[in-house]
């Protein structure tokens, strides 16, 4: 692998880390994300269990569509 390819890979990885960080920073401000019907939220005493199963499925479908659209362009 040439240095040129490694450099491009590192830039892509850095951009991905920045994007993930931005999403995590503004996650609370995105409406309905993590609050969809079907998301599991159990609170008993001091213990809280939260599993956003429906949100995960919706995000997976959206990301699959986006990746397929960009992948077909190549």
Secondary structure, 3 states (H helix, E strand, C coil): CCHHHHHHHHHHHHHHHHHHHHHHHCHHHCCCCCCCCCCEEEEECCEEEEECHHHHHHHHHHHHHHHHHHHHCC
